[in-house]
Amino acid sequence: MKIEHVALFVQDPVSVARWYEEHLGLRVVRSSEQRPSLTRFLADSEGTTVLEIYAGTLPVPNYAAMDPLLLHVAFATNDLPATRDRLLAAGATAEGDITVTPAGDRLAMLRDPWGLALQLAHRPTPLAGTGS
């Protein structure tokens, strides 16, 4: 089986999708203007991983109050410090400093402007089929 997409329930999918396009390099591959969902399917730069951003009538989780280790979206980057700085300048907030794991992975946790946790990862040995 192949993962088809992962979905995130948000208050304003149009704004979230726009920010993810502009600052994370994702692109909308399908959308719906039907309310209340205003669904956006965003693909990564290789077009292999899709993130669904949508709204609805249920309460939106308080992502900002969640420990970022409970739920985060991770992005591979070749220049972690520069990517981190660029996202901070674009409205993200830091969740600690850059860390290095025993495997040599360099990681940084941030929050997007809506409080959802984002992880930046630079790995000496990429995970299944991903770039560093």
C-alpha positions in Angstrom: 0.0 0.0 0.0 1.1 3.6 -0.6 -0.1 6.5 1.5 -2.4 8.6 -0.7 -2.5 11.7 1.5 -2.6 12.9 5.1 -5.4 15.4 6.1 -5.3 18.3 8.5 -8.4 20.0 9.8 -7.9 23.8 10.0 -10.0 27.0 10.4 -8.9 28.7 7.1 -7.7 26.2 4.5 -7.3 28.8 1.8 -4.9 30.9 3.9 -3.0 27.9 5.2 -2.6 26.5 1.7 -1.4 29.8 0.3 1.3 30.1 3.0 2.4 26.5 2.4 2.6 27.2 -1.3 4.6 30.4 -0.9 6.9 29.3 1.9 7.1 25.5 1.8 7.1 25.0 -2.0 3.9 22.9 -2.0 1.4 23.3 -4.9 -2.3 22.9 -5.0 -3.2 19.8 -7.1 -6.9 19.8 -6.4 -9.3 22.1 -4.6 -12.9 22.5 -3.7 -14.7 25.8 -3.2 -17.6 23.9 -1.5 -18.2 25.3 2.0 -17.5 24.7 4.7 -14.6 22.5 3.6 -12.7 24.7 1.1 -10.4 21.7 0.7 -6.9 22.1 -0.7 -4.8 19.1 -1.7 -1.1 20.2 -1.7 1.7 18.1 -3.3 5.3 18.3 -2.4 8.0 19.3 -4.9 8.3 15.8 -6.3 4.5 15.3 -6.5 4.7 12.2 -4.4 3.3 13.3 -1.1 0.0 15.0 -0.7 -1.3 17.0 2.3 -5.0 17.8 2.5 -6.0 21.0 4.2 -9.7 21.4 4.9 -12.3 22.9 7.2 -15.7 21.9 8.5 -18.2 22.2 11.3 -16.3 20.4 14.0 -14.0 22.3 16.4 -10.5 22.8 15.1 -7.9 21.2 17.3 -5.8 23.7 19.3 -2.5 22.7 17.5 -0.6 25.5 19.3 -1.4 23.9 22.7 -0.2 20.4 21.5 3.3 19.2 22.1 4.9 19.3 18.7 5.9 15.7 19.1 2.2 14.6 19.2 1.6 15.9 15.6 3.9 17.6 13.1 4.5 17.7 9.4 8.1 17.1 8.5 9.9 18.6 5.6 13.3 17.6 4.2 15.8 20.4 3.6 19.3 20.6 2.4 20.0 23.8 4.3 18.3 23.6 7.6 19.5 26.9 9.2 18.6 29.0 6.1 15.2 27.3 5.7 14.5 27.8 9.4 15.4 31.5 9.2 13.3 32.0 6.0 10.2 30.4 7.6 10.7 32.4 10.8 10.8 35.6 8.7 7.6 34.5 7.0 5.6 34.2 10.3 6.5 30.8 11.7 7.7 30.6 15.3 10.5 28.5 16.7 9.9 25.6 19.0 13.4 25.3 20.4 16.8 25.2 18.6 18.3 23.0 16.0 19.1 19.6 17.5 21.3 16.7 16.3 20.3 13.1 16.9 22.7 10.2 17.6 22.2 9.2 13.9 23.4 12.6 12.8 20.0 13.9 11.8 19.6 17.7 12.2 16.1 18.7 13.2 14.3 21.9 14.0 10.7 22.3 15.2 8.6 25.4 14.2 5.0 26.3 14.2 3.2 27.7 11.2 1.3 31.0 11.7 -1.8 28.9 12.8 0.1 26.9 15.4 0.6 23.6 13.5 3.9 22.1 14.2 6.4 21.8 11.4 9.7 19.9 11.6 12.6 20.6 9.3 14.9 17.7 8.8 18.3 17.2 7.3 19.4 13.6 7.4 22.7 12.0 6.4 20.8 8.9 5.4 17.4 9.9 3.9 14.2 8.1 4.9 12.5 5.9 2.4 12.7 7.7 -1.0 13.1 11.2 0.4 15.8 13.7 -0.2 17.9 15.1 2.6 
